[in-house]
Amino acid sequence: MTQSRTIFALSSGVPPAGIGVVRVSGLRAGEALAALAGRVPEPRRAVLAKLRDASGALLDEALVLWFPGPNTATGEDLAEFHCHGGRAVIAAVETALAALPDTRRAEPGEFTRRAFANGRIDLAEAEGLGDLLAAETELQRAAALANAGGALSRQVEGWRERVLGLSAEVEGVLDFSDEEDSADLPECFTWNIGALAGELAAWLARPRSERLGEGFRVVLAGPPNAGKSTLFNALTESEAAITSPIAGTTRDVIERSVAIDGVPFTFVDTAGLRETAEADAIEAIGIARAEAELARADLVLWLGPEGEGPEGAWEVAAQSDREGFAPKAAARFTLSATTGEGVAALKLALVGTAREALPKPGEAALNARQHARLSEAAEALESAKTLSDPLLVAEELRRARLAFDRLIGRATTEDMLDTLFGRFCIGK
């Protein structure tokens, strides 16, 4: 991608829609606006204009806006056409723009990439914006909004400033040692590094942002005919799992992702755990997969005999509506997925537990890349804390600063940027 050319794209929803917003960014954005609307209006003021192509043919009557750079979303001159949202209208406007000199259709994420290149946002904010566009639940939205709004970036900048202050102290000692026989770091120096390293460790211990995308993973387990599939359908409010009084009906893993009270969950229904005949190879595979799911689970709902579930599982006494129902002495929940008795209480408890395990609402959360860079900074600080040679301490502090720079995008690579911005939609 090159920033020498002006780009355009539909930045609103796929037509047909009530309004279609076509955004233009670059050196020739003002010329594009004048070419179609006949003039460039007052900055940041919506004006009604008739849009025409190069031949003078009327394309649409639309609101147009002009945003001169650099104080724009992309840091460049920017124009917007708020057209009627029909497919033919949008296509005609885009065709007219494509015919202008040095103007082309934007690639995925190119508007946001230009905002990053022009210093309007940093890398952590860009990643937060990408997560915001992909958010499907309230928790995902709140966490992404915090990062997109710069919460993580501001925190990293604060850490970086403190490391710069520590580096200045080391440099002062090194300068002094050039004139004297020896020089020592201040007594509080190691304590200050340790305090900063402790803050980073606390952030690294937080739940990662990927957990919001995957959801809190709840596995339903137990022997055949224990009511797992019926409860699975009740929790997911679907008929995804086949229910039958015949033992072994569920022979594979069934997953369904849902949101309950804005919290993302992945519920997993598994094959009944039991000893199976060697001849029934398919059921044996299902049981093996069920056992693998138990290891992956954030929480297991155990519907089998009391005390036989995995460690930490919630004991659930299901099928309370059935004749001959045997209650559990230490059941956390007694319920009937068929009548609905006890299901609401189980959902409420699941939401409370998941909220504790997932990033808190509005709290900035680290993704895998950010976690790796922050780990590098923490490792460098822990190393600096154990050293006495000012030269070696200075090098470790430099490593920490570099990790912070990589986290927010001051030092990065093109292939990583291609991967990041490539997952954005074209109009963003």
N, C-alpha and C positions, 0 to 999 in steps of 0.2 A: 504494500500500500504506500502511496505517496501523497503528501499533503500539498503538492503543488497544484492539484486539480480540485475543482469544486465538486462536491458530492451531493446527492439528493436521495431521498427514500420516503416511503410512506411510514410515518411514525405512529399512526393510530392503528386500530384493529383492522383485520382483513375485511374488505368490502364484501357485500353491501353493508353500509352503516349510515347512521344519521349524518355524521361528519367524517371526512377524511382529511387528516393533517399531513401535508407533504412538507418535509423539512429540507432546507438547502443550507449547506455550510461550506465556507471557503472564500478565497479571494474574490470570486466572481458572483457571490451570493447577491450583492446589490444589483449587479447587471442582470442577473436572472429575474429578480423581482421587477426591475424596470421593463424588461423585455416582455413579460407576460401580463403585468398589471398596468403598464404604461407609465409608472412613476414609482419612486421610493418614498413611502410615507414618513411621517415623523417617527423617530425611534420609540419603540415600545408602546405603540398606539395602534389598536386594530382599526382598519379602514376597509370599507366595502369597495370592491373593484371588479371590473369585468376582465376576465383572463382571456387573452387571445394568443394564438400561435404566430409563427413568423409570417404567415400569409394573411393574417388579420382575422382568421376565422374565430368565432366566439367558442370558447371552451367551457366556461362556467362563470357564475357570479359568486365571488367568495370573499371572505375576510382575509386580509393580508397583514402581516406584521414584519417589522424590520428591527433587528437587534445588531447594532454595530459592535464589533469586537473591541477589546479582548474580554469584556465583562459579559460573556455569554456562556451557554452550557458547554460549548466546545472550545471556547477561547478564540474563536474566529468570527468573522462576519457571518450572520445567520439570518435566514428569512424563512417565514412559514406561510403556507397557503392553506387556509381552512375551507376546504371545498365541500360540496355535496359528496356523500360517501358512496356513490354508485361505482361499479366496476369500470364502466365506460368513461366516466368523468375522471377518475384517478388515472386510468391508462392514458387518456388524452393529455392530461397535465404532465405526466411523466415523460411522454413522448416528446412534448414541446421542450421540456428541460433537457432531455438527452440530445436534442439537436443544437444546443447552444455550445459555443467554443469552450474547450477545457472543462467540460461538465460531464459527469458520469454518475451512474447508479452506485450507491454505497455498497460496500461489502458488509457481512455480518459483524456487528460490534464496532464499525469504523467511527461512528460519531463518538462513542465512549472512548475509543482509543485515541482520538484526537484530543478529547478533553484531558486524558492522561498525559499525552505528549506535550500539551500546552500548559500543564501545571494546574489545571482546574480541579483535578482530583488526583489522589495518589492510588497506588496499586491496591491497598487494602480497601479503600472506598469503592474502587471499580469492582472488586470481588464481591463486596457487600451489595452493590447494585445488581450484579448478576444473580446473586441469591434472592434478592427482592423480586426480580422478575420471575423467578422460578418458584416463589413461595406459594404453598397451597394451604397452609394452616396458620392460625394466629400466632403461634410460637415462632414459626419460621419467619413470618412477616416482621415480628418485633425484633428478632435477633438480626435479621438482614438489614433492617432499617437503622439499627444502632451502628453497624459497620459502615453502611452507605453514608451515614451522617457524620462519620469521622471519629466515632468514639474510640475505636482501636487505634487509629492513627494518632490521635492526640495523646493517648497513653504511651505509645511507642516514642513519640517525640519527647515526652517528658523523661522517659528512661534514657533516651539518647543524650539529652541535655545533662543529665546527672553523670553519665559516663564521660562526657566532655569535661565536666568539672573535675572529675577524678583524674582524667588524663592530664589536665592542666597542673594539678598538684604534682603528678609524677614528673612532668617536664620541668617544673620548678626545682625539684630535687636534683634532676639530672644536670640542669644548668648550674646549680650550686656546687655539685660534685666536680664540675670542671675546674672550679676555682679553689676548692678546699680538698683536703685529703679524703673526707668521707661525708656522706649525707644520708639521713634516714627519712623514711616516710613518716607522716604524722601518726600519732598513736591511734587516732580515731579512723584512720584510713581503712584498715581491714574491717572494722565494724561497719563502715559505710558501704563497702563492697558487699559484705554479707547481707546487709539489710536489703540492698537492691536485688541480690540473687534470690533472697527469700520471696520478694514480690513476684519475680518471674516464675519461681517454682509454684506459687499459688495459682498463677494464671495457667500454667501448664497442667495443673491438676484439675482444672475446670472441664466439664463435659465439652466435647468437640462439636463444631457446627454440623458435621456429617451426621451426628445422631439425630438431628432434626429432620434431615432428609430421609434417613432410614426408618425413623420412628422407633418408639419403645417396643421392643420385640417380646411378645407374650406367646408362649408355647403352651398348648393344651395337650396334656399327656395322661396316659392311664391305659388300662387294659381295654380290649374290645367291648363294645356295648356299654361303656361307662357314661355316655351322654356327651362326649367331646364335640361331635359334629353339630349336635343340636345347640349346644352352648356357643360354639363358634358362629353359627348362623345368627344367634341372638345378639352376640357382641358386635358383629359386623353388619347386622340388620340386612342380611342377604340370604340367599339360598345357595351359596357357593358350594357347600358341602352336602353330599347326599346322606340322608339319615335313613336308617333301617334297623329293625330289630335283629337283623342277621349279623352275627359277629364277623368282624373283618371287612366291613363295607368300605371303610377308608383304607386304601392300600398304598397311598403315596402322601407326600406332604402337600397341603393346600395353604396358600398364603393369601391374605387380603389386607391391604393398607386402608385405614380409615382414620378420621379425626373425631375425637370425642372431646367436646368443650374446648376446641381449638388446639388440642394436643394430638400429635401424630402417633399412631400405633401401627404395628404390623402384627396381626394375629396369625398364628400358625396352627392348623389342625394336623394331627399326625396319626399314623397308623397305630392300631392298638398294640401295646407292648405285651407279648406273650411268647411262650415257646411255640414254635411252628414246625410242622413237618418238613423234612428236607425236600420233599417233592414239590412243595408250594414255594417255588423260587421267587415268585413275584411278591408274595407277602413278606418273605424274608428280607427282600430288598427294601420294602416299605418300612419294616421295623428298624433296619440299619439306618435308614435316613431319619427316622424319628429320633433315634438315639443321638445322631449327629446334631439334630436341632436342639436337643436339650443342652448341649454344650454351648450353643450360640445364643441361647435365650438370655434376655435381661431378667425375665421372670417366668417361672413355670407354674401353671395352674394344674395341680395334681388331682385327678378325679378317680384315682385308683384306691386300693386298700390303704388305710391310714398307716402312716409311717414308712411306706415303701417308696415314696417319691424321692427325687434328688434333694440334696441339701439346699435349704432356702426356699423350697417350693411352698406355695400356698395350698393348704389342704382345703379342697372344695368337696362338699357333699352334694352331689348333683342328683337330679331325678327324684326330688322329694315328693313329687306327685304320684309316684308309682306305688303300686301295692307291694308290700314287702320291703319298702325302703329301709335301709340300715343306716342310721345317722353315725357321724363320726364324733368321737368324744372331744377332739381338739380342732374341729372344723372351723376354719376362718370364715367360711361362708356356707350356708345351707340354702340351696336354691332349686328352682325348677325352670329350666329354659323354655319348657313348653308352656307353662302358665305365666311365666315372667316373674314369679315370686323370687325376690333376692337378687335379680339381675341388675337392677338400678343401683343397689348398694355396692355390688361388685364393681360396676363401672366407675362409681364415685371413688372407690378406693384405688382403682387402677390409675385414674387421672391424678390423684394426689401423689402416688408413688412415682409416676412418670415425670411429673413436674419437678420432683427432687432430683431425678437422674438426668434430666435434660437441661440445656442452658436456660437460665432464668429469663422471663419476659423482659425485653428491652436491654438485656445484658449482652455486650459484645462477646462473640464466641470465635475461637480460632478454628480455621480449617487446617487440613493436613499440611499444606505448604507453610502457612503462618506458624503452625506448631513446630515444624522442623527448624525454621529460622530462629524462633524464640528459644528453642532448645540449644541451638548453637551459641546464642548470646549468654544463656545461663551457664553453659559449660565453660565458656571463656571466663566469666566472672568467678565461678567456683575455682577455676585454676589460678586466677590472679590472687585470690584470697589466700592461697597457700604459699605464694612466692614472696621472696624478700628482695630479690634483685630488681631494682627499678626498671631496667631495660626489659626484662622479661614481663614485668607487670604491664609496662606500656604496650607491649605487643599483644597481650591478652585483651587489654582494653580496646585496642584497635580492632581485634577480631570481633569483639562485642558490637562495636559501632558498625562494622561492615554487615553483621547479621541484621541489625536494625534497619540499615539502609536497604538491604535486600527485601526485608519484610514489607516496607512501604513503597518500594519500587525505585529508590534512588540508584540502585545498582541491580540490573536485571538483564535478561537475555531475550532476543527476538523470538526464539522458538517458544519460550514460555508465554510471551505476550500473545503470540499467534494462537496458542491453545486457549488462553483465557478469553480473549475477545471473540474467538471463533464460535463460542457457545452462545453469544448474544444474538438476538434477532437482527434482521437487516436494518430496521428503522431505529436501532439503538446504538 
